[in-house]
Amino acid sequence: MNADIVVRTLELLENKEKAEISAGFFKTGKREYAEGDVFLGISVAALRKIAKQYQTLPFSEILLLLQDKIHECRLVAVLILVEKFKSSDSLQQREIVDFYLKNTTHINNWDLVDLSADKIIGNYFFDKDKKILHQLAKSNSLWERRIAIVSTFYFIKNNKFNETLKIAELLLHDKHDLIHKAVGWMLREVGKKNKTVEGEFLKKHYKIMPRTMLRYAIEKFPEKERKQYLKK
């Protein structure tokens, strides 16, 4: 079992029409955040099935998939890591985490981050020192910063909100739209669990938050309340 077999499996599922749509949706144009990314047009559901099929792939072969120019190769690689993590003991999980963090250069689009960060990084560091998340939040890498905040989704699901709020504060003045969206999304998820906690954070920061971040954070609020926040 090797990376070439996975690539051939993916190529058989190519859908050029969907690939063209994905290329536009994921901003692959010149000077856009995913410039040069190549798509096959394969659904996430299909990629999940392939990931389960090849979850015993060794790290050396997963790395080859991560280094591939084809977007779905990289996405199936992180989905394989997610599957591996689920069935691994603590020592194996640490290996997966180390591999993931060592190769963030290749986890370089928002779907790759969003489908893996909380399930691997968030899960692993839930009951451990979270210093690494703060380091990632201060990274020059857009994708590492997104990993930092999205990883906390695992904490939110388990009714732990402090780390999300800390990372959100670190990213309040971030310049990138994809970070604004991710932070706003996580704050919204906090609000679904405990609106009081989200409200306290917003009361403190809403006047200085990027507009997109705020809009995402208050998306589920009643219209009257949304308008009050947006009057800032």
N, C-alpha and C positions, 0 to 999 in steps of 0.2 A: 504494500500500500504506500503510495507516494503522492506528491503534489501534482505530478503530471496527470495522474488518473483523475484527480479532482477537477483539474482545469478542463480536461476533455469532457467530463460529465457536465460541467457548466456550459461549455461551448455548444453542447447538444441542445441546451435549453434557450439559446439566444433568441431574442425577439427584437428585431431591429427597430420596429415602430416604438416599442416601449423604451428601448435604449435611447432613442432620440429625445423622447420626453424627459427621461431621467437626466440626461446630459444638461438640459436646460434648467430643470428643477434644482439640481445640485450645483449650479453655478460653475460650469467647467470652461467658461469663456476666458478670453485673454484678460489677465490681471484680476480674475475672480478667485475666490478662495480655493476652488477645486480645479484650477486651470490644468487642462491636459488629462483629467481623469477620463478613463474609457469605461463605457457601460455595455453590458450584454442585454439588459432589460429583463432581469429575472426577479420574480417576486420574493419577498422576505420569507413567506411561507415555504416556498420551494427550497430556499437556501437553508432554512432551519432543518428540513428533512435531510438534506445532504450533509449538514453538520453532524447530525446524529449518526448518520451512516458511517462517517469518517472520523468519529471522535477519538479513535485510538491512534490517529496520525501522530507521529513523533514531532517534537518541537522543531527539529531541523527542517522537516517538510512544511510545517505550519509557517515557519519563517519565510520559506520560498513563496508561499501564497501571500503573505503579508507584503512582500517586496514586489509583487506583481503590479503592473500598471492597470490591470483590469479591476475595477471597483468591486465587483462581486467576488473576486478571488480574495481580496482583503476582508470583505465582510464575512464570507464563509469561514475565514481563518479565525476571526474573533468569536464567531458563533461556535466554532469547534472548541475554542478555549472555554466558553461558557459551559458547554456540555461536559468537558473534562472536569471543570471545577465542581460541578454538581455531584459527580461520582468519585471525587478524590478525598483522601484523608488530609489531615492538616499539613503534613509535610509536602504532599503533592500540590496542595493548594498554594503553599508558599512558593513553590517552583513556578506555578502558573502566574501568580502575581508578579514575581520577579521578571519573568519573561515578558509579560504585558507591559510593565513599566519600562523595561529596557528597550521596547520597540514602539513607543508612542509616536515616533516619527512616521510610522506606517499606519497608525490608527488615525487617519487624517481626513475624516469627514464626519459630519455630525451624526449620521446614522450609525457609523461604526462605534462612535462613543456611546450614543444613547442606548444601543442594544447590548452593551457589554459592561460599561463602567460600574453601574450599581450592583450588577450581578457578580462581578469579580472583585473589584477594588472596594466598593462599599460593603459588600458582604464580609470580606476578609478583615477589614479594619474596624468593623462595627464594635467589637469588644477589645480593641487594641489602641495603642498610641496612634493618634491621627495626624501627627506632625507632617507626614508625607502629603496629605491633602492640602495643607497650607503652603507647602513648597510648590506643589503643582499649581495652586491658585496664583502664585507669584511668578510663574514661568513666563518666558517670552513666547512660548508656544501657545497659540490659540487653542489647539486641541488638548493640551495638558490642562489649561485653565478650565475648559469645558468638562474634562474628566473629573476635575476636582469638585465642581458643583453637582454634576449629575451623579457622581458616586454617592452623594448624600441622600439620594432618593431611597436607597435601602434603609437608611436610618429613619427617614420620614415614614416609610411603610411600617416601621416598628415603633412608631410614636416617640422618636427621639429627634428633636428639632434644633438643638443648640448648635450643632456643627454646621447645619445648613445656613443658619443665620450668621455664623462667624465667617463662613466662606462667602456668603452673599455680601457682607460688609467689605471684605477684601476686594470684591469685584464691582463694587458700586460705581467706580469711575473708569471701568474698562471701556475701551474705545470701540470694541467690535460688536456688531449687531447680534452675532450668534451667541455671544456671552450674555448680552442683554436678554435675549429670548430664553436662554437656559436658566438664568437666575430667576427671571419672572415666573417661569414654569415651576421651578422648585418652590418658590414662595407660594404660588397658587396651590401646590400639593400640600404644603404645610397648612394652608387655610382650610383645605378640605378636611383635615384631621382636627385642627384646632384654630378656628378663625380668630380667637382672641390673641394667640401668639403671633399670627401673621399681622393682625391689626396693630399690635404694639410695635412691631418692626416698621410697618409702613408709617405710623405716626411719627416715628423718629427720622425716617429717611425719605419719605415720598417726595419731598420738595426738591431733593437733589438727584433722585433716581433718573436714569435715562428714560425717555418717554416710552420706548418699546418695552423696557423692563417693567415699568409700572402697569402698562396696559395688559401685559401677560399676567402679572400678579393679581390684578383685580378683575380678570375676565369673567369670573363666576359670581361677582358681587351683583346685588340688585342695581338696576340702571341709575337710580337716584344717587346711590352711594358711589358708583363709578364716576359719575359726573362731578361729584364733590371733590374727589381725589384729582381729577383731571383739570380742575380749575387752577391748580398751583401756578 
